[in-house]
Amino acid sequence: MSPRHLDVALCLLIFVTALAIRIMVAAPVIAGDTKFITGDDTDYYGIAISLVTNGSFTLHGHPTAYRMPFFPLFLAFWHLLFGIAPYAILPILLVIGGLLPVGTYLLARTLGGSTWIALVAAMITAIDNYFVIFSRLYMTEVLFSLLVVTSMLAVSRLRTTYDWVWAGVAGTLLGAATLTRANFGPFVVIVLLWLVWHGRNKLRVVLPQTALVGMIVGAMWGGWVVRNYMVFHCLIPFTTQGGNAYYGIYNDQATADDIGDRFGYWIWRIPDPPATPGKVWDEVALDQYQRTVTREWIAAHPGKALRAALMQVFHLWRPSFDASINYLLTVVIGLPALIGLAFYRRQPDIVLWLWFTVTMSALTITSAGMERYQLPLRPILAVTAVLSMTSLAQRLVRRSR
């Protein structure tokens, strides 16, 4: 069997295995238990059904910018085909979950991993508890992780081929990822700078292609900003959820010493705004109020605010509540391996993944630093974990001879 055919066969095996695992976990839904369990999924489903039935991006009957638009649009497309019943599109959600380990396999191969290194890394992603569970939920985590992996693969291909088609693909995937989770947007700027830096010897080709990537992302993101301005008559670059997130981190309750290790964790708090005659406290006004109160609290408590910010990063990478083998492989082994490989090999793609890791870690100071925000990083951490363990094993074998 040729290497290409072997890759195709293994990708099919990985997909079928991952899909089977996810189907087993989704058994309660398949049996008829279609109630939502997180709260976020209710919002995404509600917006999607509004798009299908009314053609409007609304929640509870009102225009909204509380959630980024790509995931509700994605859900709406499939609900339009499969019906509006909850979990009518479960097969699509499970397929997306099954494709992520395939993306991990391709990522490992792109980074120079052997067939078997790529297979092991893919299987680590296939059995990852969080990916398995989130594959059946109306949540952004799995789709976003897949968009991150595929966009990084496309950027890698663009860097090595300087092909206009790959520039278009990379821009589209980066734009979709930005419209799925707001904290991906700042990283796009790093990607553009990275492309220019590594193509500085061919700027006549690289600059126009990088500009195309940026314009596609800008057009997709800009459409969302323009829509928000037309609907709410104010600038909303990402979502109106931001004020709630910031206020949930930086307040006296969240930073109380008696909370212990929850210091700096996102505590769900919606402040009671002052009663103002004629003032309607819609989600935009509440978002602005929460941001204002947060800034005032940070200015009044700089020491606590700094500690809360640092604790947000800690909560992102802290030990898993179930001490799963996936956490051991990806965070305990994979994260140091990513850092080591980035500085030792200086392979451009691994360096870019390190920048993404740094960006996601830094942005936890403006959002809830819960463990599920590491999920888009776990595919690369699975790859670097297997690469490092394989390299260590080879060295030990050579020394023993």
URGI-V236480 format. One record per residue. RES is the residue in one letter. OMEGA is omega as a letter, one per 20 degrees, with the letter a starting at -180 (none if undefined). NEAR is the number of other ideal C-beta (glycine too) atoms within 12 Angstrom. Layout:
{{RES:OMEGA:NEAR} {RES:OMEGA:NEAR}}
//
This chain:
{{M:r:10} {S:r:9} {P:a:13} {R:r:12} {H:r:12} {L:r:19} {D:a:26} {V:a:19} {A:a:18} {L:r:33} {C:r:30} {L:r:20} {L:r:24} {I:a:37} {F:a:31} {V:r:22} {T:a:26} {A:a:38} {L:r:31} {A:r:22} {I:a:29} {R:r:39} {I:r:25} {M:a:21} {V:r:29} {A:a:30} {A:r:16} {P:r:17} {V:r:30} {I:r:18} {A:r:12} {G:r:13} {D:a:15} {T:r:22} {K:r:16} {F:a:20} {I:a:20} {T:a:20} {G:r:16} {D:a:28} {D:r:29} {T:r:23} {D:a:32} {Y:r:39} {Y:a:37} {G:r:33} {I:a:39} {A:a:40} {I:r:32} {S:r:28} {L:a:30} {V:a:28} {T:a:17} {N:a:18} {G:a:14} {S:r:21} {F:a:35} {T:r:26} {L:a:30} {H:r:15} {G:a:13} {H:r:21} {P:a:24} {T:r:32} {A:a:39} {Y:r:35} {R:r:43} {M:a:43} {P:a:37} {F:a:36} {F:r:40} {P:r:40} {L:r:30} {F:r:35} {L:a:40} {A:r:33} {F:a:17} {W:r:30} {H:r:31} {L:a:20} {L:a:15} {F:a:20} {G:a:16} {I:r:23} {A:r:16} {P:r:28} {Y:r:31} {A:a:24} {I:r:33} {L:r:34} {P:r:22} {I:r:30} {L:a:44} {L:r:35} {V:r:26} {I:r:40} {G:r:44} {G:a:38} {L:a:35} {L:r:47} {P:r:48} {V:r:38} {G:r:43} {T:r:52} {Y:a:45} {L:r:36} {L:r:47} {A:r:44} {R:r:32} {T:a:33} {L:r:37} {G:r:22} {G:r:34} {S:r:23} {T:a:28} {W:r:19} {I:r:32} {A:r:37} {L:r:32} {V:r:29} {A:r:49} {A:a:43} {M:r:32} {I:r:43} {T:a:52} {A:a:39} {I:a:33} {D:a:46} {N:a:28} {Y:r:36} {F:r:47} {V:a:35} {I:a:30} {F:r:35} {S:a:42} {R:a:40} {L:r:39} {Y:a:42} {M:a:37} {T:a:41} {E:a:39} {V:r:43} {L:r:42} {F:r:38} {S:r:44} {L:r:41} {L:r:38} {V:a:45} {V:a:45} {T:r:33} {S:r:39} {M:r:46} {L:r:35} {A:r:38} {V:r:44} {S:r:35} {R:r:27} {L:a:39} {R:a:35} {T:a:21} {T:a:20} {Y:a:25} {D:a:20} {W:r:21} {V:r:16} {W:r:28} {A:r:35} {G:r:22} {V:a:28} {A:r:42} {G:a:35} {T:a:28} {L:r:38} {L:r:47} {G:r:35} {A:r:35} {A:r:41} {T:r:41} {L:r:39} {T:r:40} {R:a:38} {A:a:36} {N:r:34} {F:a:39} {G:r:34} {P:a:28} {F:r:35} {V:r:40} {V:r:23} {I:r:29} {V:a:42} {L:r:35} {L:r:21} {W:r:33} {L:r:40} {V:a:25} {W:a:21} {H:r:26} {G:a:27} {R:r:16} {N:r:12} {K:a:19} {L:r:17} {R:r:13} {V:a:22} {V:a:29} {L:r:22} {P:a:19} {Q:r:34} {T:r:37} {A:r:21} {L:r:30} {V:a:40} {G:a:30} {M:r:23} {I:r:31} {V:a:36} {G:r:25} {A:a:21} {M:r:31} {W:a:34} {G:r:21} {G:r:21} {W:a:34} {V:r:27} {V:r:19} {R:a:25} {N:r:30} {Y:a:17} {M:a:16} {V:a:24} {F:r:26} {H:r:15} {C:a:18} {L:r:20} {I:a:34} {P:a:25} {F:a:31} {T:r:39} {T:r:36} {Q:a:34} {G:a:31} {G:r:36} {N:r:32} {A:a:37} {Y:a:39} {Y:r:38} {G:r:33} {I:a:43} {Y:r:43} {N:a:34} {D:a:23} {Q:a:24} {A:a:35} {T:r:34} {A:a:18} {D:a:14} {D:r:11} {I:r:19} {G:a:11} {D:r:14} {R:r:25} {F:a:30} {G:r:37} {Y:a:33} {W:r:33} {I:a:26} {W:r:17} {R:r:25} {I:a:20} {P:r:29} {D:a:13} {P:a:21} {P:r:13} {A:a:9} {T:a:11} {P:r:6} {G:a:7} {K:r:14} {V:a:13} {W:r:21} {D:a:23} {E:r:33} {V:r:30} {A:r:24} {L:r:28} {D:r:35} {Q:r:27} {Y:a:27} {Q:r:32} {R:r:26} {T:r:21} {V:r:28} {T:r:32} {R:r:20} {E:r:19} {W:r:27} {I:r:26} {A:a:14} {A:a:16} {H:a:22} {P:a:16} {G:r:13} {K:a:26} {A:r:29} {L:r:18} {R:r:24} {A:r:40} {A:r:31} {L:r:23} {M:r:30} {Q:r:38} {V:r:29} {F:a:23} {H:r:32} {L:a:37} {W:a:29} {R:r:24} {P:a:17} {S:a:26} {F:a:14} {D:r:14} {A:a:15} {S:r:23} {I:r:19} {N:r:33} {Y:r:29} {L:a:21} {L:a:34} {T:a:41} {V:a:36} {V:a:24} {I:a:30} {G:a:40} {L:r:33} {P:r:23} {A:r:35} {L:r:41} {I:a:25} {G:a:22} {L:r:35} {A:a:28} {F:a:14} {Y:a:18} {R:a:22} {R:r:14} {Q:a:27} {P:a:27} {D:r:38} {I:r:36} {V:r:29} {L:r:38} {W:r:46} {L:r:35} {W:r:31} {F:r:39} {T:r:40} {V:a:23} {T:a:30} {M:r:40} {S:a:31} {A:a:23} {L:r:31} {T:r:36} {I:r:32} {T:a:37} {S:a:37} {A:a:32} {G:r:35} {M:a:30} {E:a:32} {R:r:34} {Y:r:39} {Q:a:38} {L:r:42} {P:r:45} {L:a:44} {R:r:53} {P:a:52} {I:r:50} {L:r:45} {A:r:51} {V:a:50} {T:r:45} {A:a:39} {V:r:39} {L:a:40} {S:a:34} {M:r:27} {T:r:27} {S:r:23} {L:r:17} {A:r:16} {Q:r:16} {R:r:13} {L:r:12} {V:r:11} {R:a:10} {R:a:9} {S:a:8} {R:none:7}}
//
